[in-house]
Amino acid sequence: SQGLAFNLHTSFSPLIPLYHTFLLDQFGVLHNGSQGLHGAVETINSLLHPSSGEPPKKLAILSNTSSPSSVALKRLKKYGLSEEMFDGGLVSSGEECSKFVRDNFCNKKALWFTWEESDAQNPLQFLSHCETECCSIEVAHSVTDADFILLHGSQVWRRCRESISKQDEEITQDLRFLYEGDHSILDPILKEAAKKNLPMLCANPDLIVGVPGGVVGNMPGKIAARYQGMGGIVYHFGKPNPRHFLACLDNIGISYNSELQTIPGVAHVGDSLEHDVAGANAAGIDSVFVVGGIHAKTLGLLPTSSEKDSEIKIVDDSEYHLFSESERMSVISKSKLTERLQLLFKETGIWPTHVIPSLSL
């Protein structure tokens, strides 16, 4: 599935008969963190209840969220989805990371980068998930007394596990990195940690995230890359590691021959070239690249939202002139999009099997 050619489709519909199993990214494919994306729920329902008499498709979610799988699954209701829709459940990078902590850093002290507490984020729940009855994790107050770095989020440096006031900088400090991209607080901490050879566990390897309103957030993967650049040791969890794709197949109960270079009948749908497409390619799974996600702006388009008029339309060259100037941020001709995609894929060296505007029929 890796090569210098790809199949461009105007909707997801032509892919349905080609595969019996779909692994789905969350952010940029199913939802944008606030709302379900246009057409996604309808598509999931059609995959589970085909009108043609065909068997239902097998589905799983593969996500680089730093939340434990059980927590991320419960959030699906917010987007009009449910746990029961996904045979393979949800494999999250946070789940894999917390298991690694339990297995390798029992009763150790963590230098903890995380998120602010909110309706969407519960850092203490994640920390508790890293523990067992006989294994606890203590939160380090400084680099000096830390055994490892737990890179759960990219928003704050938290120095204790108790719920705290956002204003108390002695206990929790805004890293000014998530939206500002400022390194002035982070760099001295990372340099000191690298000198001490502290291993870093990155629970979310994503580099950036697009949030409603066109804002781009800097994710933990960027901090991990910076630490590696300083000579630090980093353990990454989640995509693009092939084992996370294969974990989804294990959850569903699909057997595969790990000796073979490709796994037929399975496709992964995602919006990140570096994580979704590259990871699927490495796992021998066909990749479906969604243009209305994180790379939309690079391609001169607006990201898909919950609104119907946000859906990207790929039209024949002869039809493009029929659309007004205001409509053209969500309309593009096949030839122009093909040209832009080829440039992007060539630049990154990552080529998907298929390209679709969004997860809509």
C-alpha positions as CSV (number, residue, x, y, z in Angstrom):
1,S,0.0,0.0,0.0
2,Q,3.0,2.3,-0.1
3,G,3.9,3.9,-3.4
4,L,3.8,6.9,-5.5
5,A,0.1,6.4,-6.5
6,F,-3.1,6.9,-4.6
7,N,-6.8,6.6,-5.2
8,L,-8.8,9.8,-4.9
9,H,-12.5,9.4,-4.0
10,T,-15.2,12.1,-3.6
11,S,-16.7,10.2,-0.6
12,F,-16.2,7.3,1.7
13,S,-18.8,5.1,-0.1
14,P,-16.6,3.4,-2.7
15,L,-14.3,2.0,0.0
16,I,-17.1,0.2,1.9
17,P,-17.2,-3.0,-0.4
18,L,-13.4,-3.2,-0.4
19,Y,-12.8,-4.0,3.3
20,H,-14.4,-6.1,6.1
21,T,-12.7,-4.1,8.9
22,F,-12.0,-0.4,9.4
23,L,-9.7,1.0,12.1
24,L,-10.7,4.6,12.8
25,D,-8.8,7.6,14.1
26,Q,-10.9,9.8,16.5
27,F,-9.8,13.4,16.2
28,G,-10.3,14.9,12.7
29,V,-12.2,11.8,11.5
30,L,-15.1,11.1,14.0
31,H,-15.1,14.4,15.9
32,N,-13.1,17.6,16.6
33,G,-13.0,17.4,20.4
34,S,-16.2,19.4,20.7
35,Q,-18.7,17.9,18.3
36,G,-19.1,15.0,16.0
37,L,-18.0,15.7,12.4
38,H,-20.6,16.0,9.6
39,G,-21.6,12.6,8.3
40,A,-19.4,10.5,10.6
41,V,-22.3,9.0,12.7
42,E,-24.3,8.3,9.6
43,T,-21.3,6.5,8.0
44,I,-20.7,4.4,11.2
45,N,-24.4,3.3,11.3
46,S,-24.3,2.4,7.6
47,L,-21.2,0.2,8.1
48,L,-22.9,-1.6,11.0
49,H,-26.3,-1.9,9.3
50,P,-25.7,-2.4,5.6
51,S,-28.8,-2.3,3.4
52,S,-27.4,-4.7,0.8
53,G,-27.6,-7.8,3.0
54,E,-23.8,-7.8,3.4
55,P,-22.4,-8.6,6.9
56,P,-21.7,-5.6,9.1
57,K,-18.2,-4.3,9.1
58,K,-15.9,-4.8,12.1
59,L,-14.8,-1.5,13.6
60,A,-12.2,-0.3,16.2
61,I,-10.9,3.1,17.2
62,L,-7.1,3.6,17.3
63,S,-6.3,6.9,19.0
64,N,-3.3,8.9,20.2
65,T,-5.3,10.2,23.1
66,S,-3.4,10.2,26.4
67,S,-6.6,9.1,28.2
68,P,-7.1,5.4,29.2
69,S,-9.2,3.5,26.7
70,S,-12.1,3.1,29.1
71,V,-12.3,6.9,29.7
72,A,-12.1,7.7,25.9
73,L,-14.8,5.1,25.1
74,K,-17.2,6.8,27.6
75,R,-16.7,10.1,25.8
76,L,-18.1,8.8,22.6
77,K,-21.7,9.5,23.7
78,K,-20.9,13.2,23.4
79,Y,-20.4,12.7,19.7
80,G,-23.5,10.6,19.0
81,L,-21.6,7.3,19.1
82,S,-21.5,4.4,21.6
83,E,-19.0,1.8,22.8
84,E,-21.1,-1.0,21.4
85,M,-20.4,0.2,17.8
86,F,-16.8,-0.9,18.0
87,D,-16.0,-4.6,18.1
88,G,-12.4,-3.9,18.7
89,G,-13.0,-1.2,21.4
90,L,-10.6,1.7,21.6
91,V,-6.8,1.2,21.7
92,S,-5.3,4.4,23.1
93,S,-1.7,5.5,23.4
94,G,-2.5,6.5,27.0
95,E,-3.6,2.9,27.8
96,E,-0.4,1.5,26.4
97,C,1.7,4.1,28.3
98,S,0.0,3.5,31.7
99,K,0.6,-0.3,31.3
100,F,4.3,0.4,30.6
101,V,4.4,2.5,33.8
102,R,2.8,-0.3,35.8
103,D,5.3,-2.8,34.4
104,N,8.5,-0.8,34.6
105,F,8.2,2.2,37.1
106,C,6.4,0.7,40.1
107,N,6.9,2.9,43.2
108,K,9.0,5.5,41.3
109,K,8.8,9.3,41.2
110,A,7.4,11.0,38.0
111,L,8.2,14.5,36.7
112,W,4.7,15.0,35.5
113,F,3.7,17.1,32.4
114,T,0.0,17.0,32.0
115,W,-3.3,18.9,31.2
116,E,-5.3,21.3,33.3
117,E,-8.2,19.6,35.0
118,S,-11.4,20.1,33.0
119,D,-14.5,18.3,31.8
120,A,-12.4,16.8,29.0
121,Q,-9.3,16.0,31.0
122,N,-8.8,14.2,34.3
123,P,-5.1,13.9,35.0
124,L,-5.5,12.2,38.3
125,Q,-7.6,9.5,36.7
126,F,-4.7,8.8,34.3
127,L,-2.2,8.8,37.1
128,S,-4.4,6.3,39.1
129,H,-4.6,4.1,36.0
130,C,-0.7,3.9,36.1
131,E,-1.0,2.3,39.5
132,T,-2.1,-1.0,41.1
133,E,-2.8,-2.0,44.7
134,C,0.8,-2.7,45.4
135,C,2.3,-0.1,43.0
136,S,2.0,3.6,43.4
137,I,3.5,6.6,41.5
138,E,4.8,9.5,43.5
139,V,4.8,13.0,41.8
140,A,8.2,14.6,41.9
141,H,8.6,18.2,42.9
142,S,11.7,18.8,40.8
143,V,14.0,17.1,38.3
144,T,16.4,16.3,41.1
145,D,14.0,13.9,42.9
146,A,12.5,12.3,39.7
147,D,13.1,8.9,38.3
148,F,11.3,9.4,35.0
149,I,9.3,11.9,33.0
150,L,5.6,11.2,32.5
151,L,4.6,13.2,29.5
152,H,0.8,12.9,29.7
153,G,0.0,16.4,28.4
154,S,1.6,19.6,27.1
155,Q,-0.2,22.2,29.2
156,V,1.1,22.3,32.7
157,W,3.9,21.0,34.9
158,R,2.2,19.5,38.0
159,R,4.2,18.9,41.2
160,C,1.6,17.1,43.3
161,R,-1.3,14.7,42.9
162,E,-3.8,16.6,45.1
163,S,-6.5,18.6,43.3
164,I,-5.2,22.1,43.3
165,S,-6.0,25.7,42.5
166,K,-4.9,26.8,39.0
167,Q,-3.4,29.9,40.6
168,D,-0.9,28.0,42.8
169,E,2.2,28.1,40.6
170,E,4.2,26.3,43.4
171,I,2.2,23.2,42.6
172,T,1.1,23.6,39.0
173,Q,2.8,25.7,36.4
174,D,1.5,26.7,33.0
175,L,4.1,25.6,30.5
176,R,2.9,28.3,28.0
177,F,3.5,25.7,25.3
178,L,0.1,24.3,24.3
179,Y,-1.1,27.4,22.4
180,E,1.9,29.8,22.7
181,G,4.6,27.4,21.6
182,D,6.9,29.0,24.2
183,H,10.0,27.0,25.2
184,S,11.3,29.3,27.9
185,I,9.8,27.3,30.8
186,L,10.2,23.8,29.2
187,D,13.8,24.0,28.0
188,P,15.6,24.4,31.3
189,I,13.6,21.5,32.8
190,L,14.3,19.3,29.8
191,K,18.0,20.1,29.7
192,E,18.4,19.3,33.4
193,A,16.4,16.0,32.9
194,A,18.5,15.0,29.9
195,K,21.7,15.5,31.9
196,K,20.3,13.2,34.5
197,N,19.3,10.7,31.8
198,L,15.7,10.6,32.9
199,P,13.7,8.4,30.5
200,M,10.6,10.1,29.1
201,L,7.3,8.3,28.5
202,C,5.2,10.1,25.9
203,A,1.5,9.1,26.3
204,N,0.4,11.1,23.2
205,P,2.9,11.3,20.3
206,D,0.8,13.7,18.2
207,L,2.7,16.9,17.2
208,I,-0.2,19.3,16.7
209,V,-4.0,19.3,17.0
210,G,-6.6,21.5,15.3
211,V,-9.3,22.7,17.6
212,P,-12.6,24.5,16.7
213,G,-12.0,28.1,15.7
214,G,-9.0,27.3,13.6
215,V,-6.6,27.2,16.6
216,V,-3.7,24.8,16.5
217,G,-2.4,23.3,19.7
218,N,1.1,22.0,20.3
219,M,0.9,18.4,21.6
220,P,3.2,16.2,23.7
221,G,4.9,14.7,20.7
222,K,6.6,18.0,20.1
223,I,8.0,18.1,23.6
224,A,9.2,14.5,23.2
225,A,11.0,15.4,19.9
226,R,12.6,18.4,21.6
227,Y,13.8,16.2,24.5
228,Q,15.3,13.6,22.0
229,G,17.1,16.5,20.3
230,M,18.8,17.2,23.6
231,G,19.9,13.6,23.8
232,G,17.0,12.5,26.1
233,I,15.6,8.9,25.9
234,V,12.0,8.8,24.8
235,Y,9.5,5.9,24.8
236,H,6.6,6.7,22.4
237,F,3.2,5.0,22.6
238,G,0.5,5.0,20.0
239,K,0.6,5.6,16.2
240,P,2.7,5.3,14.1
241,N,4.0,2.2,15.9
242,P,2.7,-0.9,14.0
243,R,2.0,-2.8,17.2
244,H,-0.9,-0.5,18.1
245,F,-2.6,-1.3,14.8
246,L,-2.1,-5.0,15.3
247,A,-3.5,-4.6,18.9
248,C,-6.8,-3.5,17.3
249,L,-6.9,-6.6,15.1
250,D,-6.2,-8.7,18.2
251,N,-9.1,-7.1,20.0
252,I,-11.5,-7.8,17.1
253,G,-10.2,-11.3,16.8
254,I,-8.8,-11.1,13.3
255,S,-5.9,-13.4,12.6
256,Y,-3.1,-12.3,10.5
257,N,0.3,-13.6,9.4
258,S,2.9,-11.3,10.7
259,E,5.4,-12.7,8.2
260,L,3.3,-11.3,5.3
261,Q,3.9,-7.7,4.3
262,T,0.2,-6.9,3.9
263,I,-3.0,-7.6,5.8
264,P,-5.9,-7.9,3.3
265,G,-9.4,-6.7,4.0
266,V,-8.4,-4.1,6.6
267,A,-8.0,-0.3,6.2
268,H,-7.1,2.4,8.7
269,V,-8.9,5.8,8.3
270,G,-7.0,8.9,9.7
271,D,-6.1,12.5,9.0
272,S,-2.4,12.5,10.0
273,L,0.2,11.5,7.5
274,E,3.0,11.1,10.1
275,H,0.9,9.0,12.5
276,D,-2.1,7.4,10.7
277,V,-0.9,6.8,7.2
278,A,2.8,6.0,8.1
279,G,1.7,3.7,10.9
280,A,-0.8,1.8,8.7
281,N,1.7,1.5,5.9
282,A,4.3,0.1,8.4
283,A,1.7,-2.4,9.7
284,G,0.9,-3.6,6.2
285,I,-2.6,-2.2,6.4
286,D,-4.2,-0.1,3.6
287,S,-4.4,3.6,4.6
288,V,-7.2,6.1,4.0
289,F,-6.1,9.7,4.3
290,V,-8.8,12.3,5.3
291,V,-8.1,15.7,3.8
292,G,-10.5,17.6,6.0
293,G,-8.5,17.1,9.1
294,I,-5.1,18.3,10.4
295,H,-3.6,18.9,6.9
296,A,-6.7,20.7,5.5
297,K,-5.1,24.2,5.8
298,T,-1.9,23.0,4.1
299,L,-4.0,21.9,1.2
300,G,-5.8,25.3,1.0
301,L,-9.0,24.0,2.5
302,L,-11.1,24.5,5.7
303,P,-11.2,21.6,8.2
304,T,-14.5,19.7,8.3
305,S,-16.8,20.6,11.2
306,S,-20.2,19.5,12.4
307,E,-21.9,21.7,9.9
308,K,-23.1,20.3,6.5
309,D,-21.6,23.2,4.6
310,S,-18.2,22.5,6.0
311,E,-18.0,19.2,4.0
312,I,-15.2,19.3,1.4
313,K,-16.5,18.8,-2.2
314,I,-14.1,17.3,-4.8
315,V,-15.5,18.2,-8.2
316,D,-14.6,17.8,-11.8
317,D,-12.6,20.6,-13.3
318,S,-15.6,21.5,-15.6
319,E,-17.8,22.1,-12.5
320,Y,-15.5,24.2,-10.4
321,H,-16.5,27.5,-12.0
322,L,-20.1,26.9,-10.9
323,F,-19.3,27.6,-7.3
324,S,-19.0,31.1,-5.8
325,E,-15.8,32.6,-4.3
326,S,-17.2,32.1,-0.7
327,E,-18.0,28.4,-1.4
328,R,-14.5,27.6,-2.8
329,M,-12.9,27.2,0.6
330,S,-14.7,23.9,0.8
331,V,-14.7,23.1,-2.9
332,I,-11.7,22.0,-5.0
333,S,-11.2,20.5,-8.4
334,K,-9.8,16.9,-8.7
335,S,-6.8,18.1,-10.7
336,K,-5.9,20.9,-8.3
337,L,-6.3,18.6,-5.2
338,T,-4.3,15.8,-6.9
339,E,-1.5,18.3,-7.6
340,R,-1.4,19.6,-4.0
341,L,-1.6,16.1,-2.6
342,Q,1.3,14.9,-4.7
343,L,3.4,17.8,-3.4
344,L,2.5,17.0,0.2
345,F,3.1,13.3,-0.1
346,K,6.4,13.8,-1.9
347,E,7.5,16.3,0.8
348,T,6.7,14.0,3.6
349,G,7.6,10.8,1.8
350,I,4.4,9.3,3.0
351,W,1.8,8.0,0.5
352,P,-1.7,6.6,1.4
353,T,-3.6,4.0,-0.4
354,H,-6.8,6.1,-0.7
355,V,-7.8,9.8,-0.2
356,I,-11.2,11.0,0.9
357,P,-12.6,14.4,1.9
358,S,-14.1,13.1,5.2
359,L,-15.8,10.1,6.8
360,S,-19.1,10.8,5.0
361,L,-21.0,9.0,2.3
